[in-house]
Every structure is written in C-alpha cells, then in structure tokens.
Amino acid sequence: MIAELGLAALWLAASLALLQMLAGWAGWRQASEPLAALLRPVAIAQGLLCLLSFGALIWLFYITDLSVLLVAANSHVDKPMIFKIAATWGNHEGSMLLWVTVLALSSAAIALFERRLDKPTLSAAMMAQAALSLGFFAFLLFASNPFARLDPAPQTGAGLNPLLQDIGLAFHPPTLYFGYVGLSVAFSFAVGALLTSNAGASFARAMRPWVLLAWIFLTVGITAGSYWAYYELGWGGWWFWDPVENASLMPWLAATALLHSVSVLASRDALRAWTIMLALVAFAMSMLGTFLVRSGILTSVHAFAVDPERGSFILALMLLYIGGALTLFALKIGQVREGKLFRLISRESAIVGNNILLSVILAIVLLGTLWPLAAEAMGDRISVGPPYFNKTTIPLVFLLFLLLAVGPLLKWRGDDARSLRKLAIPGAVVIAMAVGVWATNPGVSLWAILGLALAAGIALASLFPLLGRNLLRTPLTIWGMVIAHLGLAITVAGMSAESGWTSEKLAALAIGESAEVGGWTVQLTDVTPVVGENWIAIEGRMSATSKGQAFVLTPQMRQFFNPTQQTTEAALLTRWDGQLYAVLAPATSDKREKWQVRLWWKPLVTLIWFGGLVIAFGGFLAFLGRLRIRFRRKPEENVWKQA
C-alpha cells in the first residue's frame, strides 16, 4: 500500500509539473491570467507530493519491505537502522527520486519566497524549472521506477555495498544533491532572463541567494566526500582525481565563478553575459555528473548504475536541456543590454581574471575526465590520472590564489596603480614565509613552499576588508566573504603541508615489533577477532608513542556478509599538528607470522577539511546577511512588478 501511495504521488507530481510549465508559459506570455495564477500553488503542491513520495520510499526501507525490488536489492533485515535509511538514496532509483524531490522542492521554494523578479521573468523561470522536472519524472516513471514490486519477496535482502555503510555516506550524497539541484534554480533564472531580455541587477539580486545556498551545499558535500574517501578506503589520500570525484568538483568550480560573477552583477550591474553563461554551465556540469555516475560508463565506488540504456536516457535529457539553453543563449544574448563598464585595474577585473582561471581549470578537468571515455569509444585505452591533473591545474591554481589576494584590496569600478602598494604587506609575508620554509626545509618541493607562502598571504589579505570598520556593525555579507577566503587559506595550508611533509612506512610486523614514522614509534601489541552488528573483523592493537605520550590505534580488516565483501578500516590518531594513519593488511605468503602494517604521518592534514567547513560557514554567514537585507526591504520593493 505504501509503495502504491508513493508511486501515485509521483504520477500526480509529474502531472502538476506539466501544469506548472503551462502556467509559467501563460505568465511569461501574458496569455491567460487564470492559468498564470495557478503557478505558485501548483509548484507548492508538486513539491509536497514529491516529498510524500520520497517519504514513502524512506518508510519502505525503514520497515525493510522486501516485496519492493529496490529495498530487496539494497537493504537487509539485519542491517543497522541508520544504513537502512541511508540505503534509500544509496542506489540508482532512490538517488534519482531524491534528485526529483529536491528539484520539485526548489520550485516550491521559489513559489513561496521569490518576490524580486518581475512577473514575466519569474514565470519563464518557473516554466523552465518545470520542464527540467518533467524530464526527470519521465526518467523515473518509465526507466527507473523506485516502487517496482518483487514477487516472490526474498527472506533477507541483498544488502548495501559495505563501503557505503558509513555515517559519512549517510549525509554526503544528500548534501551534494542539494548543491547539484540547487544550481537548477540558477539555470532556470538564466533561461527566464534570456526569454525576457531582463538580466540586470535586480535579476542578479534575486538569483544570488539561490546560487550561494547551492554553493554552500556543494562545498560541504565535497569536503565530507573527501574525508570519507580518506579514512574509509585506506589509501591515505584525500583526493584521487577519480572521475566521479571530478564530477562533483566541476559544478563547484563553475558555481564558484558564478557566485562571484552574480555578486558583481547584483552590486555593480556588470558581467551580464558572464553571469548568464556561468549559470548555464554550472547546471550543465551537474547534469554531466549525473550522467557519469548513472550511465554505467564509469567503474567507481561512487557510481550507482551499470545500465547503458538508462544512461542514454540521461544523456538525451542533458543534450535536450543544455543544448536548448545554449542555443537560446546564442539567439538571445544580443538582446541583453550591456552592463556598466569598469577599468582594467579594479575589483571587477580581478573577479573576471578569477572567473577565467576557474573556467580554464574546469575545462582541463573536463578534458581529463572525458578523454579516456572518448578514447575507449574509439578503440583505444588510455589512463589520465593525478600526474596530468596536478601538472596542468596546480600552476593555474597558484595564479588564482594571487588574484584572490589582490582582488579584495582593489576598489570597485576603477583604481590606480598606486593602490597596488597595499599589496606590499601581504607580498612581504608571502616572500618571508617562502624563504623561511625553504631555509628550514631545503628538500621540500617548490609547490609545498609556494602553497604555504600563498596561504599566509591569502589569510592576511582576506582580513583587509575589515580594516577601518566597526567590527560589531560590519555586515554579515562582509564577514562571510572574509571567513570564506580565510577558510581557503586554511585549506591551502593543509594541502601544502600534507603534500610536502607526509612520511610513510610499510612494514611487516610480528606481535611485539615496532616501526617508526614521522617521529612516532608504533608497536603492534596484539591482533584479535572482533564482531560488529553486521560484520566480523580482525583488529590490530597498536601502541603509538611520541614525545613521551602513548596512544592506542585499532585498525581493522572487516568481512561483511550481506553482501559478502572485505573492507579495510583505517585507524586515525588526530593531534593538533597532524594525523597518524594506520592500516592493517594480511600477512605475506613468505612471512605468515607477520602482519603488513602501513603507517602515515600527515602534518596539518586536518586543516584541509577544517578549512572546507570554514569556507562553507563563511558562505552561510553571507547567505544570512542576504536574507537579512531582503527581509528589511520595504514591502513595495518586495512584490512582483507588473509588466
């Protein structure tokens, strides 16, 4: 009964999406006032129905209704409850239902809260949003029904991939999805602006909070995913340039450029074409990520589907939406008035430079991700891995950081060369840091030295907008910008320290033997079997000693049964100056009495993820600041302008 209710709600929501599209068309073309008046209530009802459908699927997983094919294939009667619920979106059909639900809720949120756009532009934007929803409704209902029945029902269920049975994966995918699908709002707003030739400052002020919110979720999602891969996969790294990792990075790069561009348009009425193009590209990257993860063309722990037919459906949707939007851009951008101009030396120019570099990095990552797939389609097999990405992107990233340090020190509209003297202090800090690190660590890589030096410069430059202000009266938007840039400096410092000073040790140890790494002495004291809720494991017990302090590490080799799979559970010891990372592996064939132990000492590595959270917190403060400004507007400034 619950499954039938969820499916019925999905069909009704799809019908309302069609009605929303028609009502949006009527409002845009001013063709039928009664039909146009349905736009907001229909969007809200559609969001509620999708929420009901997704809630029904969660309940089916909660009660482990094995008569539903999706539950039987991805859950098990003995699985811990948190993973039963997380399994709702830890599969292809459930994740796509979450995608559609967020898409519908975005439409409902626009209907409830958006009052800045003029009526024709908002109607056109909601028409575009409904068109997006219709395609994904069709995909779910005709190609990926999450409520399909299974007869006869199995007794236990197949279970969830053990690598996904982690608390991080319970929260990581939904966070990314809110970021991915949140960019659909920017896409729809851009389509609406093109259809009505209204892409001025008021349009940007309406779009900016939606872009900011999506960017915050993307930042948190990528940060959480990176940390999950770091501690769960047991390889000791925080970024592998996996194609599915790239699929989340590319929308973030585009969204970061869009966030800066839309801020310039909202505040200074400049960069109109840039803003519209980046809005289209950001959601195009989200669609591409969806295609890569669900098409079956990639093999990854992150990938959900191995069905080329469903991948072809998503590819068709991507070509339809993105191809149509880019065609509309080519036809209509000439009708959008040029924004206000600015001088070469100005904050706007620094932001344009940042956007260009972000776009080039995006193009490099896109090429490196898709080229092996294209080559394989033509009969060749090539591998594009970290060496390509590191060598091509790192120099551009450092240029990006330099512009990031310069931008906040420049004035809007125009500045003179004498203003660049303000760079003397952060420049001196960068040089002093680089010389100091090189003098004390002559064998460290150049990139690590430059990274730490630039991190110090960015941290100092990020504080400059606070100079001369009453800190208690400084707007939250300024605090948000400062904290986000400071968070980036923290992350860069963590990346540089990890890449330049990581120590690694691989040893075969018998009970009682020890190995040394990064100033730590690690002794294997015992190896014992342990039992968990749905797994058994061999657990190593290690004593880690440094500077007279002793700690215990317990890495594991786990054996899951539903489904059957072995995993490696790393043990982490976090200190203020870094992290000791230990992994236990079976004994080698020629030394059966010994255990393979891999150890890493990673100085300041936790700054990578702490900085990511600081960046997101800065974005959250800026978002609160924008909401505060919006709700302080006079009532007459907060209603639809009649066309």
N, C-alpha and C positions, 0 to 999 in steps of 0.2 A: 504493500500500500504506500509506504514512504517513497519507494522508487518511482511508482507511478505518479505520485504527487510532485516529485522533483522534476520528472520529465514533462508533466503537464505545465508546470510553472515555466519551464524553459521554452516550450512552444508558445505560451502566452506572451512571454517577454519578447520573443522573436517577432510576434505579430505587432506588438507595441513599438518595436524598433522600426518596423515598416511605417507605422502610423506617425512616429516621430519624424521620420525622414520626409513624409508628405507634409506634415505640419510645418517643418522647417522650410521646405520649399515655398509653402504658402506665405510664411512670414517674410522670407527673403524677397519674393516676387510681389508681395502685397496683393496676392491673388484671391485669398478667401480669409476674411477676418475670423469667422467662426472656427475654421480649421486651424489657423495660426494660433488661436487662443488655447488649443489643446497641447501646445508644445511642452510647456513646463509640467503640467500634471501627468502627461503621458511618460515623460522622461523619468519622473519620480516613481511612477508605478512600475516601469520597466526595471529600475534599479532594485525595488523591493522584491519583485518576482525573481530576479536573478539571485538575490540574497537568500530567498526562500529555497531555491533550487540547490544552491551550494550548501546551505544549512542541512538540507535533506541528505546530501551526499556525506557530509560530516557525520550525521547521525547513523547512517548505514555502516560507516567504518567504526563508529563508536560501539555499536552493538554487534559488530562483526557479522553482518548479514551475508552469508556465503552464497546465497542464491543470486546475488548480484555479481556478475562476472568480474567487474573491476575490483570489488572487495576480495573475492576469492583469489585473484591473481596478485594482489599486493598487500594482503594482510594475513594474519594468523590468529587463531583463538588464544594462543599463549603469549602474544606479543605485549610488551608494556603499553599502557594506555596512551602515553604521550606519542608513541610511534604509531599506534593505530590511527590517531587523529592526524598526525603528520603525513601518514600514507595517503590521505585524501588528495594532497597536491604533489605527492612524491611519485607520480606516474603521468603518463601522457594525457589521458582523458581528464583526470582530475585537475591537472595543471591548466589545461585549456579551459575548463569550466571556471577556474579561478580567474583566468585571463578575461573571459567574457564578463564575469561578475564585476571585476574592477572596472572594465570598460563601461558597463551599464551604470555602476555607481558614480563614475566620473560624470556621465551625462546627468544623473540626478543631482550631483553636487553643483554642476553648472546651473541647472534649473533653479536650485534653491538659493544660491549665493551670488551668482554673477549679475550685477546691475550696472556695470560700467559701459559695456558695449552698447552701441546703438542697436535698435531692434533688427534692421536688416542683416547686419553683420553677425549678431548673435544667432539669429535664425539660421543663417547659412552655415555657421559653425556647428550648431546642433544637428543640422541636416547631415553634415559631413561625419559627425560623431556617430549618428545612427547608421549611416552607410557602412562605417567600419564595423559596427556591431553586427549588422546583418550578415556580412561575410563570415564572421566567426560563429554566429549562430548556425549558419548553414553547415559550416565545417563540423560543429559538434553534433548537430541533429542527423546529418546524413553520412558522416565519415567516422565520428568518434563518440558515439553515444555513451555517456558515463553511467547510464542506468540500465544497460542491457542485462537481461536475465540469463541465468545459467541453470540448466535442468539436465540431470540432477545436480543438486548442490553438493560440493565436497564436504568432508568432515572437519578439516582443519584450516585449509587455505595455504597458498604457496609462500606467503611472507614477503617482506620488503627487503630490497638489497641491503645487506648488513652495513655497507659503507654509508648508507643514508640513515641508518638507525643511530642518529646522533642529535643531541639537543640543538646543535648549531644548524643542522639541516631542517629542524622543525620551524625555524624562523627565517633562515636565509632566503629560500625561494619566494615566500610571500612578500618580503621586503623588496626584492628585485622586481617582482611583478608590479608592485605599486609604482616603482620607478619607470619600468618599461611602459606600462599602460598609461601612466600619468603623462607621458610625452605625447600620447594621442590627443590630449586636450590642446597642447601647443600646435600640433599638426592641424587639428580641426579649426582652431582660431586662425591659423595662417591661410587655410583654404577659404574661410569666411572673409578674411581681409582681401584676398585676391578677387573673390567674386564681387565684392562691393567696392573695390579700389579704395578701401579705408584702412591704411596701415600707419596711422600717425601715432602720436604719443599716447593718446587715450587708449588706443588698441593695445599698445605695449604695456601700459599700466594695468590693464585688465588681464593680460596673459602672464605677467611676471610672477605673481604668487603661485600659479599653477606650475610653471617651469621650476621655480625654486623648490616646491614641495616634491616634485618628481626627482629632482637632482639630489635632494636630501636622502630620499629612499634609496636611490641608486648608490650613493656614497656608502650608506650603512650596509646595504646588501653586498657590495663588492668587498668592503672591509671584513664583514662576517665570513663571506665565502673564502677569502684569502686565509683567514686564521683557521677555518675548518680544514682546508686542504693541508695547511702547515702541520697541524697536530694529528690529523686523522690518517693521512696517507703514509706517514712515517718516512718521508724522503728528506725532511729537514729544510725544505724550501718554502718560500711564501708566494712565489709567482712562477709558473712554469711556461707561460705563453701557450697554454693549451687552447685549441680553437674555441672551446666553449667559454673559457676564461676571457678570451678576446671578444666573444660575443656580448659579454657584459661591459667590457671596457670601452668598446666603440660607441655605444649610446652615451656613456658617461662623458667621453671626450667631446662629442657633439653637443650634449646638454650643457657642459661647462662653457663652451664657446657661446651657445645660445643664451645662457644666463647673463653673461657679460654684455652681449650684444643687445638683448632686450632691455637691460638696465640703461644703456646709453640711449636707446630709442625712447624709453619712458621719461628719462630725465632731460635729455638734450635734443630730442627729435632728430636723431641722426641714425645712420645704418639701417634704413628701412629694408632694402633689398637683402642685406646680410641677415637680418633677423628672420625674414620670411623663409629664406633658403635654409638657414640652420634649423628652423622648426621642422621643415620637411625632411631634412637629412637625419635629424635626431630620431624621429619616429621610424624612418627607413631603416636605421641601424637596429632599432628594437625589433622590427619585422624580420630583418635578416637574422638576428639572433634566434628568434622563434623558429625560423626555417632551419637553421643549422642544428639546433638542439632536437628538433622533432621530425627531421626528414629521413633519418637513418643513414645519412651520408658521412656522419662522424661517429667514431668509436671513442667514447669518453664516459667516465663515471658520472659526469653531469648530464649526459644525453638521456632522453626519455623514450625515444621511439626508434624502431628499426623497420618502418613500413614506408617504402618509397611512394606508394600511392597517396598516402596522407601527406607526405612531404610535397608531392606535386600539387595537391590542393592548396597548401600554404603558399607554395611558390606562385601559383596562379593569383592568389589574393594579393601577394606582395607586388607582383607585376601590375595588377589592376590598380591598386591604391597608389603606390609610389609612382608608377608610370603615369597615371592620370594626373596626380598632383604636380609632377614635374612638367608635364605638358601644359597644365593650367598656368604654372609659373611662367613658362616661356611665352604664353599667349597674353598674359595679363600684367606682367611686371612692368611693362612700359607705361601702363595707365596709372601706376602708383607714383605719386609725386615724390620728387627727390627731397630728402631731408635736409636739415641745415648742415652747412659745411664747417670744417674745422681746420686749423693749421697743422702743419707737419709735426711740430713739437707741441703735443697736447696729450691729455689723458686719453682722449678718444683714439689718437693714433697708436698709443701703447696697447689699447684694447684690440684694435684692428690687427696689430702685429701679433698679439697673443692668439687671436682667432685664426690667423693664417697659419701659425705654427701648430696649433691644435688640429687644424684641418689637414695639414701635411702629415702629422703623426697618425691621424685617423686613416689617411689614405695608405700609409705604409703598413699599418696593422691590418687593414682590409686586404691589401695585396698579399701580404704574407699568410693570411688566413685562407684566402680563396685560391691562391695559385696552386697549391698541391692538389686541390679538388679538381681544378680545371685541367691540370696536367694528367691526373689519373683518368679523367674522362676521355683524354686524347691518347691513352695507352701508355703513358709514362708514369713512373713513380718517383717523386722527389719528396724530400723532407725539409721543411722550413721550421727551424727551432730557435731557441734562445740566441744563438750567435747572430743570426740575421736581425732579429728584433733589437737586441742590445746595441749592435753596431750602428744601426740606422736611426734608432729613436733617441738614444742617450745624448748625442750632441745637440739634437733639436730640443730636448727637454731642458738642457742647461741654458740654451738661448731663451727658452720660455721663462725660466726662472729669473734670468736677468731682466727681462721685460716686466715680469711680475714685481720685481723690486723697484723698478723705475716708475711704473705707472702711477701708484698712489702719491708719488711726490710731485707730479705734474698737475697743472691747472686744467680745468675744462676749457674747451674752445681753442685755447692757444696759450703758449708760454714762450719765454725766450731762453736762449742758450744759457743765460746766467743762472736760471733756475736749476740747471743741472748741477750747480755747485752743491745743492742739497744732497747730492749723491756721495759727497766726499766722506761723510762719516760711515755709512754702510759699506762704501767701497774700501775704506781703510780697514774696517772689521773683516771683510772678506779676504783681503790681502794678508792681514796679520794672522788670521786663522789658517789660511793655506800654508803660509811659511812655517807657522808653529807646528802644524800637523806633520808637514814634510820633514822638518828638522828632528822631530822626536820619533818619527816612524818612516825612515828613508826607504824602506822596502814596500810600502803600501802603494796600491795602484793610484794612478793620477785621478781616475774618476771618483774614487773614495775621498781623496783630498779635496777635490773641487766640490763634491757634494756637501761635505761638512762645512766648507767655507761659504758656499752659497746659502746653505741652511741658516747659518748665522746672519748673513746679510739680509735674507728674506725676513727672518724673525725681527730684526731691528727695523727694517723698512716698513713692516706691517704695522708698527706702533706709531708711525709718523702722523697718520690721520687723527690721532688723539692729542697731539701737541697743541697747546693753547686752548683746549676745550675744558669746560666744566664737566668732569667725568660723570657726575651724577645726573647731568642734564643731556648727556650725549645720546642721540637717538639709537635705538636698538639696531637699526639698519647699519649704522657705522660700527657698532660693537660686533655685529655679525660678520661684517667684512674683515675687520681686524682679527677676530678669533679664527675665522676660516683660513686666512693667509698664514696666521701663526701655526695652525694645525698642519698646513702643508709643510712649513719649515720643520716641524717636529717629525713628520713622516719622512722627509728627505734625509734628515739626520739619522733616523733609524735605518733606512735603506743603505746609506753610505757606510755606517758603522758595521752593519751586518755583512756587506759585500767586501769590506776591506780588512776586517779583523776576525772573521769566523775561523775557529780552529776545529778540526775534525780528526777523529781517531777511530779506526776499525781494528778490533782486537778479538782473538779467540781466548776466552777466559774460562778456567775451571773455577769451581767454588773456592773462594778464598783468595783468588788472584785479583789484581787490580791493573788499571790503565790510567794514564794521565792525559788531560786535555785542558788547554786554556787556564792553567793554574789550579785545576781541580784534580783530585785523586779519587777515582771511582772504583770501589771494590765490589765484586759480585759475591754476596754473602749467602744467597740461597736461591733455589728455583723450586717452586711448588705449584701444584694444580689448584685452581680456584673455580668456583661455579657462580654464574650470574643468572639473571632472570630467564634469558633465552640463549645462553651460550656457556661454554666451558673454556678455560684458558690455562696456559702455562704462564706463570707470573714470576718474573725475576725480581729479586730483592737486592738493591744496591745501596751501598753507603757512599755518599759523595761528601768529600772533605775539602775545605779551602779556608785558609787563614784561621785555623783552629775551630772552625764551625763545621758540624756534621749534619747531614740531611739524608733522608731515605727516598729512593726512587723505586717505582714498581712498574716497569714496562711489561706488557703482556703480548702473547700470541693467542688470539681468540679463535675459537671454532664455533661458528653459527650452524644451526641445523635447518632453519626454515627461512630462506633456502640455505643449502649447505655451502659454506664459504669460509675461508680463513682470512683474518684481518690482523694487522699489526697496530697495537695501541701504544703510542709513544708515551714516555713519562717526561714531564716538564718540571723543572725547578726554576722558578722565577725570582730573580733578585733585582735590586734597583739598577744594577749596571748591566744586566743581560739575562740570558736564559740558558740553562743547561738542559740539553735534549738527549734522551737515551732511548735506544731501540734494541730489543732483544730478538734474535733470529735463531733458528735451529742450528745444532752443531754440524760442522762439516763432516763429510764422509770419512776423512782420514783422521779426524780428531773428535771422535764421538763423545769423549768425556768432557769436551769443552763446548761453550756456547758462544755464538757470534754476538758481539756487542758493538754497536755503532754509537759513538758519542759526538756531540757537537757542543761547543761553547760559542754562543752568539751574542756578542756585546750589543746592548741597546736595541735588540731586535724588537722588543715590545713597543718601542716608540712608533713603529710602522703602523700598528693598529690603533694605538692610543691617538696618534695624530689623525688617523682617519675619522675617529669618533669626534675629535675636536673640530675637524672640518665640518662634519655634519651638524655639530652643536652650533657652530657659527652660522650655518645656513638656517638652522631652526630659529635662532635669535633674529636673524634678518626677516624670516617669514613672520614671526610675531610682530616685528616692527611694521611690516607692510600691512598686516591685518589691523594693527592699531591705527595706522594712518587712514586706512579705508573706512573704518567704522566711525572715525571722527569727522568724516566729510559731512557737509550739510545735506539734509535729506534731498534737496533738489539736485544735488550733484550725484546722487546715488540711485537714479532711476533711469529707465530707458529714455533715450531721446527719440521722439517720434520722427520718422523720416518725412 
